[in-house]
């Protein structure tokens, strides 16, 4: 059995759901079966989660038998998507399941394959790249060290050291996730992003999403203005624009060295405020419900949307 994100299944003709054309997924998302051995407080797949396992974040992932959908995938994947991404739950046989899926999907598609997984060492990283994976997602998730210990129940420094080492050994092939919305400061996030990009690690930004059944179900999502400022900082860092970050005493970003009135004219038409991460991935409505404010736009913004997003930055100078 394999799980497929609902919007992906919709585009493949396997399930029906309502989704506007401009928000259709550009990456086909799959997930391995089996409850995760780890116990991250925000995750629906965590060991202690009271969710029934059909969700990851706020997305439903129906299950299918691989043999029954093989020809549908062969016919549609390369026509309708730009990339394939496998989300791996860390069940006891997670590596075996991952290698099996790689063999399965490589026989059906020529699309680049990303795998989001929690690996233990460089040897496992090498195994997956040798199998033909184009990018690996090694999720740090939590920016603040104290938060990390409490939320991910693991050693922050140990994992960050492993992540940076992997980035150096496999430059340009590693992605990590950063979730905004715990107790991290904006300066912490920005300093970390600089370090990650210096080590050629791509950052994929997420807004914390409270989901029923998880330990953090009652925690609120981040302020939109904070998320917008982090998006702007990431864009300036990654696109090699000139910037001069200035923070207040609470380590809130208050200036990037640009006049606020110049942001719209200078950056309209760029990828600023859109979903970031692996090339070809737009993750529609992963952090938000349709009709609500978008943290990550899954499409190119209209001029009015871009103008509104720049106003939401709430920069002081």
C-alpha positions in Angstrom: 0.0 0.0 0.0 1.0 3.6 -0.6 -0.6 6.9 0.5 -1.2 9.7 -1.9 -2.0 13.3 -1.0 -5.6 14.1 -1.9 -4.8 16.9 -4.4 -2.3 14.6 -6.1 -4.9 11.8 -6.2 -7.4 14.2 -7.7 -5.1 15.2 -10.6 -4.4 11.5 -11.2 -8.1 10.8 -11.4 -8.1 8.5 -8.3 -10.1 10.8 -6.0 -12.3 13.8 -6.4 -11.9 17.1 -4.5 -12.6 20.8 -5.0 -9.4 22.7 -6.0 -9.1 25.8 -8.1 -7.0 25.5 -11.3 -4.4 28.0 -10.2 -3.7 26.0 -7.0 -3.3 22.6 -8.5 -0.2 20.8 -7.1 2.9 20.8 -9.3 4.6 17.9 -7.3 3.1 14.5 -6.9 3.2 13.7 -3.2 3.3 10.1 -1.9 3.8 8.8 1.7 4.8 5.4 3.1 2.5 3.6 5.4 3.0 2.8 9.1 3.0 4.9 12.3 6.2 6.8 12.9 8.5 5.7 15.7 9.2 9.3 16.6 6.9 11.6 18.6 7.1 15.1 17.3 4.5 17.2 19.1 3.1 18.9 15.9 2.8 15.8 13.7 -0.3 13.8 12.9 1.9 10.7 12.3 3.6 10.9 15.7 3.6 7.9 18.0 1.3 9.6 20.5 -1.0 11.3 17.9 -4.7 10.6 18.3 -5.2 11.0 14.6 -6.1 7.8 12.7 -3.2 8.1 10.3 -4.9 9.5 7.2 -3.5 13.0 7.8 -0.1 14.6 7.4 -0.4 18.2 8.6 -4.0 19.2 7.5 -3.8 17.1 4.2 -5.7 13.8 3.8 -3.7 11.0 2.3 -5.9 8.1 1.0 -4.3 4.7 0.6 -4.0 2.7 -2.7 -2.6 -0.7 -3.7 0.5 -0.1 -5.8 -0.3 -2.7 -8.4 -3.8 -1.3 -9.0 -2.6 2.2 -9.8 0.6 1.4 -11.7 -0.7 2.1 -15.2 -2.5 5.3 -14.0 0.8 6.6 -12.7 2.7 5.6 -15.8 0.2 7.4 -18.0 -0.2 10.6 -15.9 2.7 11.4 -13.7 5.0 12.9 -16.3 2.2 14.7 -18.0 0.7 16.4 -14.9 3.6 17.0 -12.5 7.1 18.5 -12.4 8.5 16.4 -9.5 7.7 13.5 -7.3 8.1 13.7 -3.5 8.0 10.7 -1.1 7.3 11.5 2.6 8.7 8.7 4.8 7.2 7.9 8.1 9.9 6.3 10.3 8.3 2.9 10.8 10.7 0.1 11.8 11.2 -0.9 8.1 11.3 2.7 6.8 14.5 2.3 4.7 13.2 -0.9 3.1 9.9 0.7 2.2 11.8 3.7 0.8 14.0 1.7 -1.5 11.0 -0.4 -2.7 9.1 2.8 -3.6 12.1 4.2 -5.5 12.3 1.0 -7.6 8.6 1.1 -8.1 8.3 4.8 -9.2 11.5 4.9 -11.3 9.9 2.2 -13.5 6.9 4.5 -14.1 8.3 8.0 -14.4 11.3 10.1 -15.5 10.5 12.9 -13.1 13.1 14.0 -10.5 12.4 12.4 -7.1 12.7 14.0 -3.7 12.6 12.0 -0.5 11.8 13.6 2.9 13.1 11.3 5.5 14.9 11.1 8.9 18.2 9.3 8.3 20.8 8.2 10.8 24.1 8.6 9.0 25.9 9.6 5.8 25.9 6.0 4.6 22.1 6.0 4.4 22.2 9.3 2.5 24.6 7.8 0.0 22.4 4.7 -0.5 19.4 6.9 -1.5 21.4 9.1 -3.9 22.9 5.9 -5.5 19.4 4.7 -6.1 18.6 7.8 -8.1 17.0 10.2 -5.7 17.6 13.8 -6.9 17.1 15.6 -3.6 16.9 14.6 0.1 14.7 16.4 2.6 16.3 16.2 6.1 13.9 18.2 8.3 15.3 20.3 11.1 11.7 21.7 11.6 12.3 23.6 14.9 14.7 26.5 15.0 15.1 27.1 18.7 17.2 24.5 20.6 15.1 24.5 23.7 11.9 24.1 21.6 13.6 21.3 19.6 14.2 19.3 22.7 10.7 19.7 23.9 8.9 19.3 20.6 11.1 16.8 18.7 12.5 15.1 21.7 15.9 14.9 20.2 19.4 16.4 20.2 19.4 19.7 18.3 23.1 20.2 18.0 23.7 16.6 16.9 21.1 16.8 14.1 22.2 20.3 12.9 25.8 19.0 12.8 24.7 16.0 10.7 22.6 18.3 8.4 25.5 20.7 7.8 27.9 17.9 7.1 25.5 16.4 4.6 25.1 19.7 2.9 28.8 20.0 2.4 29.2 16.5 1.2 26.2 16.7 -1.2 26.1 20.4 -2.2 22.9 21.6 -3.7 21.1 18.3 -3.1 19.8 18.7 0.4 16.6 20.5 1.6 15.5 21.1 5.1 12.2 22.3 6.6 11.9 25.2 9.0 8.5 25.7 10.8 7.8 29.2 11.9 5.5 29.6 14.9 7.1 28.3 18.1 9.2 30.5 20.4 11.9 31.3 17.9 12.9 34.9 17.2 13.1 36.3 13.7 16.8 36.9 14.2 17.3 33.2 15.1 15.6 32.1 11.9 17.5 34.5 9.7 20.9 33.6 11.2 20.1 29.9 10.8 19.0 30.4 7.2 22.3 32.2 6.4 24.2 29.2 7.8 22.2 26.7 5.9 22.5 28.5 2.6 26.2 28.9 3.2 26.4 25.1 3.3 24.3 24.9 0.1 21.2 23.6 1.9 17.8 24.7 0.5 15.3 25.9 3.1 11.6 25.1 2.8 9.5 27.3 5.0 6.3 26.2 6.7 3.9 27.9 9.1 3.0 25.9 12.2 -0.4 24.4 11.6 -2.3 23.1 14.7 -4.1 19.8 13.8 -6.6 18.0 16.1 -5.2 14.9 17.8 -1.6 16.2 18.1 0.0 17.5 21.3 0.1 21.0 19.9 -3.5 21.1 18.7 -4.4 24.1 20.8 -1.4 26.3 19.9 -2.0 29.2 17.5 -0.3 29.6 14.1 2.3 32.3 13.7 1.4 35.9 13.1 1.2 36.5 9.3 3.5 39.5 9.6 6.3 37.5 11.2 6.0 34.9 8.5 6.1 37.5 5.8 9.3 39.1 7.2 11.0 35.7 7.3 9.9 35.1 3.7 11.4 38.4 2.6 14.6 37.7 4.4 14.9 34.2 2.9 14.2 35.6 -0.6 16.9 38.3 -0.2 19.5 35.8 1.1 18.8 33.2 -1.6 18.4 35.5 -4.6 21.7 37.4 -3.7 20.0 40.7 -3.4 21.7 43.4 -1.3 20.2 43.7 2.2 21.0 45.2 5.6 18.9 43.4 8.2 18.1 45.4 11.3 16.4 44.1 14.4 14.8 45.6 17.5 15.5 44.6 21.1 13.1 41.7 20.8 15.0 40.4 17.7 12.1 41.3 15.4 13.2 42.2 11.9 12.4 45.9 11.4 14.3 46.8 8.2 16.0 45.1 5.3 17.7 48.2 3.9 15.0 48.9 1.3 12.4 51.5 1.4 9.0 49.9 1.9 7.6 51.8 -1.1 10.2 50.2 -3.3 9.4 46.6 -2.5 6.3 46.3 -4.7 8.0 47.8 -7.8 11.3 46.0 -7.3 10.1 42.5 -6.5 6.6 42.1 -8.1 6.8 39.2 -10.5 9.4 37.3 -8.5 8.8 34.2 -6.3 8.7 36.3 -3.1 5.8 35.1 -0.9 5.4 31.9 -3.0 6.0 28.4 -1.7 9.8 27.7 -1.4 11.8 24.5 -1.3 12.6 21.9 -4.0 12.2 23.1 -7.6 8.8 22.4 -9.0 7.0 22.1 -5.6 4.1 24.5 -4.6 2.4 22.5 -1.8 -1.1 24.1 -2.1 -3.0 24.6 1.2 -0.5 22.6 3.3 -0.5 25.3 6.0 -3.9 26.9 5.4 -7.5 26.3 4.3 -8.9 27.5 1.0 -10.5 30.9 1.5 -8.2 31.9 4.4 -5.0 34.0 4.3 -2.2 32.2 2.5 1.2 31.9 4.2 2.7 30.3 1.1 1.1 31.2 -2.2 1.0 28.1 -4.5 0.9 30.3 -7.6 2.2 33.6 -9.0 0.6 36.4 -7.1 -1.5 39.1 -8.8 -0.4 42.7 -8.4 -3.1 43.3 -5.8 -2.1 40.1 -3.9 1.6 41.1 -4.0 0.8 44.6 -2.8 -1.2 43.2 0.1 1.6 40.8 1.1 4.1 43.7 1.2 1.8 45.6 3.5 1.6 42.5 5.7 5.3 42.7 6.3 4.8 45.5 8.9 8.4 46.7 8.6 9.1 49.8 10.7 11.7 51.4 8.5 
